[in-house]
Amino acid sequence: MDWKAELPAIAPVVKFDEPMREHTTFRIGGPADAYVEILTMDQAKGFFTFVKRAKLPYFLLGWGSNLLVRDGGIRGIVVRFRGEFEKIEFLEDRRVRAGAGVRLPTLVTECAERGLGGDESLVGVPGTVGGALVMNAGTRDGEIGPLVRSIGIIDEETLEFKRLERKDFHFSYRHSNLEKRVILDVELQLLAGSKVDILKRVREFQRRRQETQPIHTYNVGSTFKNPPGRYVAQMIEEAGLKGMRHGGAKVSEKHANFFENERDASARDVLALVQEVQAKIRERFGVDLELEMKVVGE
């Protein structure tokens, strides 16, 4: 079958040989065979029916943060949920339902405006709800996992909508069992509070992030996971590696666990810098650093 000829009839937004650097916060990445945006549940069902029939590989993309796409790009179809998957619904008993495409900072601020808290620390996480669930995104002040009541998915076998309850998923540090799931929405349980107090906490988290992280450069957020009882940024700084470069990639001088695309860096530049830092930290501290950012593509 000529899947490229059929695809435009299934998804409203289709781009072929699309550079992934246009869709990642690192501004790095080779071309995807196809990039599509899905705006409605009917389109989602049609798309996943199509890729199952055609036996096509696909990759679910959120905001493009926490992601390094290799220079050869991605084979198959990159899928992003937008439209009705970017909506937030406020339910009774301080529950909130957010689509997989909702950005976390948007979710936190809209909840705060309604006197709903418990998720304030997530305001500094530059990702979408779907991606946040897969990796149990968060900061040292809190993660999304404990707030989750249920998750809406497309069942891989029946291609029907299904809700996962607490017994069906589990979260740990920067990990969940949702990696292979097609997440459509999440229902969160939040806490009632004073709108003024909640917004004050949100602004404090935002201020702290601006002071400590290079939010105006091209990066993926934290490059490595923190080992138990240690902070990667502190180890990298103690090893004198702030500002270290390989090609166009650089260890941030503002936050040592952030790697920056300073001068049209390639994925190869970033991965070489990662290996250099890992080797020096292993030599100095005897610690093997594990990547937090996800590396995909060819």
N, C-alpha and C positions, 0 to 999 in steps of 0.2 A: 504493500500500500504506500501511497505517497502522503505520508503523514503531514508534511509541511504544507501541502495543498489543502488538507482537511482542517488543519488547526484554526485558521482564521474564522471558520464558521462556528467554532466551539467557544472561543474566548474573545472578549471584546477588545483586548489590547494584546497584540502579538508583534514581537520584534525578533528577527532572525539574526544570527551572528552578533548578538548584542554584547558589547564590552561590559564585563562585570565590574570594572572600575567605576562605571556610572551608577552602580547600585550598592556600593559598600562604603562604609565610613573610612576605610583605609585608602580609598581611591586606587585600589590595586586589583588586577584580575583580568585574565584573558577572556575571550568571547564564549558565551553560552550558545549552544546550537539554536535554542529559542528561549525567549523570555515572554511570559504571559502574566496578565493580571486578571484575577477572578473577582467579580463584583457581587455575585448573588449565590444563594444556595443552589438554585437550579443550574447555574453555570458550573458550580463546583461538582455537582453530580455528573453533569455531562462530560466535564474534563476528565474526571477520574475513571469514568466508564471508558472513555476514549483511550487513555494511556494503558488501561488494563487490557483492552482488546488489542491494541497495537504493540503491547509489551515494550513500552517506552520507559526509560528511566526518567525520574523527575527529582528535583531538589526544591524543598520548601524554603523560601527566603522571607526573613522578617525585615527589620530595618537595615540589615546589612552590617550591623555592628557585631563585634566578637567573631568576625569572619575574615579569613585570609583565603582568597581564591588564587590558585596557582596560575602561572603565566600561560599555560596551555588552555585555560578555560574549563568549561563544564560541558560534558556530553549529555545530551538529552534536553529536558525542558526545565527551566527555572520558573517557579510559580510563586507569585505574591498575592496574598489575600487583601483586597481593598474594598471600597464600597460599603456594603452593609456589614462587612467584617471589621469596620473601623468605628462601629457604634457602641455606645455605652448605655445600658439600661439600669435604672435604679429600682430595685424591688423592695418588698416589705422586709421588716426585721433586719435592717442595715446590710442587706445583701445587694451585691452589684454584679451584673452580667456584662462582660466586656468581650468584644470580638477579638479574634486572634491578631488582627491587624492594628489594634489600638496601641499607640505608643505609651510606654509606662509613665513618662512625665505628664502626658495629657490625662491619663487615668487618675493619677495621684491628685493633680490640681482640681479636676472636676469633682472628685470625691470630697476634697477638702472644702470646696465651696458649698457643699451640702452638709457640712458638719460630720463627715465620715473620715475616720482615721485608722491607724494601724498599719498603713502602707506608706507612711511618709518617707521612709528611707529609700524607697524605690524611685523617688523623683530624680535621682541622679543616675539611673541606669538607662542608657540610650538604646533601648531595644523595644520590641513589640511584645505583646502578651504571649503570643504563641512561642516565640523564641525564649522568653523568660521562663515559661513553664518547662520547656525541654531541659534547660540547664539549671533550673532552680535559681534564677538570677537574684542577686541581692548585694548587700554590702555587709560590713562588719556589724552594722546596726540592725539588720533584718533581711529576711529572704521572702520570696513570694509563696513558697510551699505551704507554710503554716496557715495562710489565709484561704487556701483553696478548699471549696466545698464540693464542687463537681466540675467536670470538663466535658464539653461537647466535641465529638469527633465524627469523622466519616469512617464507618466500619470497613476495613480493608476487603472483607469477603463479600458482604451484601451491598456495599456502597450506599447504605442507608445511614441516616443520622442516629447517633447513639450517645447516651450520657454515661460517663464514667463516674462512679461514686468513690468515696474515700478508700474503700477496700481495694479499688482497682489500680491505684497509683501510689507511688512512694517517692519521697524526695530525700536527698542527702546533699552534702556540700558540692555545689555546682554540678549536680547530677539528678536525673530522674529516670523512670522507666518508660518515658514518653517519646524516646528518640525516633521510633518508627511510626508514630501515630500522626494522622492528619488532624491537627487541632483546629477547631472552628471558633470556640469560645470558652470562657471560664466563668464560673460563679464564685465570687469571693465573699467571705464573711468579714465585715469591717466593724469598727467600734464607733459608737456615738460619742460626740464630744463637742466642745465649743469651737465653732468655726474660726474664731479669732486665734485660739490657741493652736489649732491644727495648722492653719496657714502660717503661723509664726514658726512652727517646727519645720514645715516645708521650706520656708525661706532660709532657715538656718542650714538645712541640708544642702540647699542650692548654693548658699554662700560658701560653705565649707568645700564643696566640690570645685567651685571656681578658684578658690585659693590654693588648692592642693593638686588639681589635675589639669593637664593641657587640653582643655575642652575646645580650643580654637585651632587645633592642628588635626591632621589626618591620622587617626589611630583607631584601634579596636577596643580601647579600654584596657583592662588588665590582660597582660600577655600570659602570665603564669598563675597557676593556683597557689595559694599560700599553703606551705606544708604545715602539719600540726604544730601549733605553738610558735610558729615563725611568721615573719612578714617578708615576702620576697623583695619588696622595694627597699627595705632596710638592709638586706643582705647584699643586693646589687650596689647600693650606695656605699656600704662599708668596703666592698671589693674595688671601689674606685671606678666603676663602669658607667656612671652617668655621663652622657654625651658621647659614648662609644658609637662608632659608625661602621657600616658596611655598605658600600655603594650609596644609594639614596636613602637607606634606612638608618635610624638613629635611636639610641636609648634616650628617652626624654630627660631633660635636665630638671624638669619640674616634679615629675613622679617617675621613679626608676623602673616601675613595673609597666610603664606605658612605652611602647615602641612607636616611633613616628615615621610617616612617609614624608621625608623632608625635601627630597629632590627627585620626583618621578621614580620612586623606588619600585623595583620588581619584587614579586613574591620570592624569587631566588635570593635577593638581597636580604629580605626579612628573615628567611629561614636560616641563612648563613649567620646572621647576627644572633638569632636565637641559639644556634649551636655553640657559638663562641661564648655567649653568656652562660649557657648551661655548663660548658666545660670549666669555665673559671669558677663558678659557684661550687661545682662538684670538688674542684681542687682545693678551694679555700675552706669550705664548710662541710664537705662530705655529704651534701644534699643533692638529690636528683630532682631538678625542677620539672614539673609537669605542666604542659600547655593548658591554659584556660581557653584561649581562642581556638576556634575550630578551623582546621585546614582542609580545603576540598579542592577538587578539580585535578587537572593533568599538568 
